[in-house]
Amino acid sequence: MADGEEDLPRDVKSVKTLLKSMGVENYEPRVVHQFLELWYHYAVDVITDAQVYSEHAGKSIIDSDDVKLAIQSKVNFSFSQPPPREVLLELAREKNKIPLPKSLSGPGMALPPEGDTLINPNYQLAISRKRTNEAVEETEEDEGGSDSKPNPSQEPRTDLHQNTPQRVSFPIGPQRRR
């Protein structure tokens, strides 16, 4: 080994040997540290899972079966095989059956319809109009007496526009000048 590599930790030497065996000659020094960090995190995760499996089985120490189970669970959940090529081709055919939205033709860059863009308003506020004369009408009816026939001007109003909320939309992005 080169000068100064004799006093390196054993794990660093192992990573350098692994890189050299893979044909990697030039690399930044922090690559070794990144490999070591990855290995340490993986080892801690496996040992922690093995400890949980051992405690679940009612054992006081971790044995090889617990470690094997922890490694197998890491492999099953961390590394998954991609779907077969035929499945991907079928999904692509299904997706490609749907035509793309038509773009607006005009001067400048072709853009999709405004409904498909991010500048379209994407939320609404419901503002209800308050009835201002409602309280006044109730007090006039109480003062007029119960046996007198109410005057048409004193009858409660049933205007529909007072009870329905008004919808207001605001664009999120910066406003464009037209």
MODELLER restraints for C-alpha pairs under 7 A, 6 or more apart:
rsr = mdl.restraints
at = mdl.atoms
rsr.add(forms.Gaussian(group=physical.xy_distance, feature=features.Distance(at['CA:12:A'], at['CA:32:A']), mean=6.70, stdev=0.5))
rsr.add(forms.Gaussian(group=physical.xy_distance, feature=features.Distance(at['CA:15:A'], at['CA:32:A']), mean=6.27, stdev=0.5))
rsr.add(forms.Gaussian(group=physical.xy_distance, feature=features.Distance(at['CA:46:A'], at['CA:67:A']), mean=6.83, stdev=0.5))
rsr.add(forms.Gaussian(group=physical.xy_distance, feature=features.Distance(at['CA:46:A'], at['CA:70:A']), mean=5.48, stdev=0.5))
rsr.add(forms.Gaussian(group=physical.xy_distance, feature=features.Distance(at['CA:46:A'], at['CA:71:A']), mean=6.08, stdev=0.5))
rsr.add(forms.Gaussian(group=physical.xy_distance, feature=features.Distance(at['CA:47:A'], at['CA:67:A']), mean=6.80, stdev=0.5))
rsr.add(forms.Gaussian(group=physical.xy_distance, feature=features.Distance(at['CA:49:A'], at['CA:70:A']), mean=5.49, stdev=0.5))
rsr.add(forms.Gaussian(group=physical.xy_distance, feature=features.Distance(at['CA:50:A'], at['CA:62:A']), mean=6.60, stdev=0.5))
rsr.add(forms.Gaussian(group=physical.xy_distance, feature=features.Distance(at['CA:50:A'], at['CA:66:A']), mean=4.79, stdev=0.5))
rsr.add(forms.Gaussian(group=physical.xy_distance, feature=features.Distance(at['CA:50:A'], at['CA:67:A']), mean=5.02, stdev=0.5))
rsr.add(forms.Gaussian(group=physical.xy_distance, feature=features.Distance(at['CA:50:A'], at['CA:70:A']), mean=5.26, stdev=0.5))
rsr.add(forms.Gaussian(group=physical.xy_distance, feature=features.Distance(at['CA:51:A'], at['CA:62:A']), mean=6.03, stdev=0.5))
rsr.add(forms.Gaussian(group=physical.xy_distance, feature=features.Distance(at['CA:53:A'], at['CA:66:A']), mean=5.96, stdev=0.5))
rsr.add(forms.Gaussian(group=physical.xy_distance, feature=features.Distance(at['CA:54:A'], at['CA:61:A']), mean=6.77, stdev=0.5))
rsr.add(forms.Gaussian(group=physical.xy_distance, feature=features.Distance(at['CA:54:A'], at['CA:62:A']), mean=5.61, stdev=0.5))
rsr.add(forms.Gaussian(group=physical.xy_distance, feature=features.Distance(at['CA:54:A'], at['CA:66:A']), mean=6.04, stdev=0.5))
rsr.add(forms.Gaussian(group=physical.xy_distance, feature=features.Distance(at['CA:101:A'], at['CA:112:A']), mean=6.70, stdev=0.5))
rsr.add(forms.Gaussian(group=physical.xy_distance, feature=features.Distance(at['CA:102:A'], at['CA:112:A']), mean=6.43, stdev=0.5))
rsr.add(forms.Gaussian(group=physical.xy_distance, feature=features.Distance(at['CA:103:A'], at['CA:110:A']), mean=6.12, stdev=0.5))
rsr.add(forms.Gaussian(group=physical.xy_distance, feature=features.Distance(at['CA:103:A'], at['CA:111:A']), mean=5.41, stdev=0.5))
rsr.add(forms.Gaussian(group=physical.xy_distance, feature=features.Distance(at['CA:103:A'], at['CA:112:A']), mean=4.27, stdev=0.5))
rsr.add(forms.Gaussian(group=physical.xy_distance, feature=features.Distance(at['CA:103:A'], at['CA:113:A']), mean=5.94, stdev=0.5))
rsr.add(forms.Gaussian(group=physical.xy_distance, feature=features.Distance(at['CA:104:A'], at['CA:110:A']), mean=6.01, stdev=0.5))
rsr.add(forms.Gaussian(group=physical.xy_distance, feature=features.Distance(at['CA:104:A'], at['CA:111:A']), mean=5.67, stdev=0.5))
rsr.add(forms.Gaussian(group=physical.xy_distance, feature=features.Distance(at['CA:104:A'], at['CA:112:A']), mean=5.94, stdev=0.5))
rsr.add(forms.Gaussian(group=physical.xy_distance, feature=features.Distance(at['CA:104:A'], at['CA:113:A']), mean=6.16, stdev=0.5))
rsr.add(forms.Gaussian(group=physical.xy_distance, feature=features.Distance(at['CA:114:A'], at['CA:120:A']), mean=6.08, stdev=0.5))
rsr.add(forms.Gaussian(group=physical.xy_distance, feature=features.Distance(at['CA:119:A'], at['CA:171:A']), mean=6.48, stdev=0.5))
rsr.add(forms.Gaussian(group=physical.xy_distance, feature=features.Distance(at['CA:119:A'], at['CA:172:A']), mean=6.94, stdev=0.5))
rsr.add(forms.Gaussian(group=physical.xy_distance, feature=features.Distance(at['CA:119:A'], at['CA:173:A']), mean=5.84, stdev=0.5))
rsr.add(forms.Gaussian(group=physical.xy_distance, feature=features.Distance(at['CA:120:A'], at['CA:171:A']), mean=6.21, stdev=0.5))
rsr.add(forms.Gaussian(group=physical.xy_distance, feature=features.Distance(at['CA:121:A'], at['CA:169:A']), mean=6.18, stdev=0.5))
rsr.add(forms.Gaussian(group=physical.xy_distance, feature=features.Distance(at['CA:121:A'], at['CA:170:A']), mean=5.62, stdev=0.5))
rsr.add(forms.Gaussian(group=physical.xy_distance, feature=features.Distance(at['CA:121:A'], at['CA:171:A']), mean=4.25, stdev=0.5))
rsr.add(forms.Gaussian(group=physical.xy_distance, feature=features.Distance(at['CA:121:A'], at['CA:172:A']), mean=6.51, stdev=0.5))
rsr.add(forms.Gaussian(group=physical.xy_distance, feature=features.Distance(at['CA:122:A'], at['CA:171:A']), mean=6.98, stdev=0.5))
rsr.add(forms.Gaussian(group=physical.xy_distance, feature=features.Distance(at['CA:123:A'], at['CA:169:A']), mean=6.21, stdev=0.5))
rsr.add(forms.Gaussian(group=physical.xy_distance, feature=features.Distance(at['CA:124:A'], at['CA:167:A']), mean=6.31, stdev=0.5))
rsr.add(forms.Gaussian(group=physical.xy_distance, feature=features.Distance(at['CA:124:A'], at['CA:168:A']), mean=5.62, stdev=0.5))
rsr.add(forms.Gaussian(group=physical.xy_distance, feature=features.Distance(at['CA:124:A'], at['CA:169:A']), mean=4.69, stdev=0.5))
rsr.add(forms.Gaussian(group=physical.xy_distance, feature=features.Distance(at['CA:125:A'], at['CA:167:A']), mean=5.74, stdev=0.5))
rsr.add(forms.Gaussian(group=physical.xy_distance, feature=features.Distance(at['CA:125:A'], at['CA:168:A']), mean=5.35, stdev=0.5))
rsr.add(forms.Gaussian(group=physical.xy_distance, feature=features.Distance(at['CA:125:A'], at['CA:169:A']), mean=6.51, stdev=0.5))
rsr.add(forms.Gaussian(group=physical.xy_distance, feature=features.Distance(at['CA:126:A'], at['CA:165:A']), mean=5.71, stdev=0.5))
rsr.add(forms.Gaussian(group=physical.xy_distance, feature=features.Distance(at['CA:126:A'], at['CA:166:A']), mean=5.70, stdev=0.5))
rsr.add(forms.Gaussian(group=physical.xy_distance, feature=features.Distance(at['CA:126:A'], at['CA:167:A']), mean=4.91, stdev=0.5))
rsr.add(forms.Gaussian(group=physical.xy_distance, feature=features.Distance(at['CA:126:A'], at['CA:168:A']), mean=6.71, stdev=0.5))
rsr.add(forms.Gaussian(group=physical.xy_distance, feature=features.Distance(at['CA:127:A'], at['CA:165:A']), mean=5.32, stdev=0.5))
rsr.add(forms.Gaussian(group=physical.xy_distance, feature=features.Distance(at['CA:127:A'], at['CA:166:A']), mean=5.11, stdev=0.5))
rsr.add(forms.Gaussian(group=physical.xy_distance, feature=features.Distance(at['CA:127:A'], at['CA:167:A']), mean=6.39, stdev=0.5))
rsr.add(forms.Gaussian(group=physical.xy_distance, feature=features.Distance(at['CA:128:A'], at['CA:164:A']), mean=6.55, stdev=0.5))
rsr.add(forms.Gaussian(group=physical.xy_distance, feature=features.Distance(at['CA:128:A'], at['CA:165:A']), mean=4.11, stdev=0.5))
rsr.add(forms.Gaussian(group=physical.xy_distance, feature=features.Distance(at['CA:128:A'], at['CA:166:A']), mean=5.96, stdev=0.5))
rsr.add(forms.Gaussian(group=physical.xy_distance, feature=features.Distance(at['CA:129:A'], at['CA:162:A']), mean=5.68, stdev=0.5))
rsr.add(forms.Gaussian(group=physical.xy_distance, feature=features.Distance(at['CA:129:A'], at['CA:163:A']), mean=6.95, stdev=0.5))
rsr.add(forms.Gaussian(group=physical.xy_distance, feature=features.Distance(at['CA:129:A'], at['CA:165:A']), mean=6.52, stdev=0.5))
rsr.add(forms.Gaussian(group=physical.xy_distance, feature=features.Distance(at['CA:130:A'], at['CA:162:A']), mean=6.84, stdev=0.5))
rsr.add(forms.Gaussian(group=physical.xy_distance, feature=features.Distance(at['CA:131:A'], at['CA:162:A']), mean=6.38, stdev=0.5))
rsr.add(forms.Gaussian(group=physical.xy_distance, feature=features.Distance(at['CA:137:A'], at['CA:154:A']), mean=6.70, stdev=0.5))
rsr.add(forms.Gaussian(group=physical.xy_distance, feature=features.Distance(at['CA:137:A'], at['CA:156:A']), mean=6.80, stdev=0.5))
